[in-house]
Amino acid sequence: AFTDESVHMPEKGLAYSADADRRSFRAMVNFLEELFD
């Protein structure tokens, strides 16, 4: 849920994190670049 802006339920431990969203996307791009390079 940390990468989904529509989720905001801190009482259930769910919240959006812009930093986590950017970092996870970058990690995915790096992985795919290594895989297909």
N, C-alpha and C positions, 0 to 999 in steps of 0.2 A: 504493500500500500504506500510505501514511501515514495514511489515514483508516479503515483496517480493523484493529480491535483484535486480531484473530486472527493477524495477520501479524507475526512477529518473527524475522527472519533477517538480523541485522546483517552477517554474513559475505557476504551477497549485496547489501548496501546497502538492505535493506528493514526498516523499523521503523515502528511506530505512533507518531504524535505527536498528543497531545490538543490542543495549540495549533493545529496545522495542521488538524485535524479541525474544531474550532470555527470557525476563520477561513474555511475553504473553504465550510462550510455557510452562514455569514453572508454571504459573497460571493454565493453562489447565491441566497439569499433576497433580497438587495438587487437583484440582476439581475432576478429575476422580478417584484419589486415595481415596478421601473422599466418593465419590459416591459408589464405588465398594469394599470398605474395610469392 
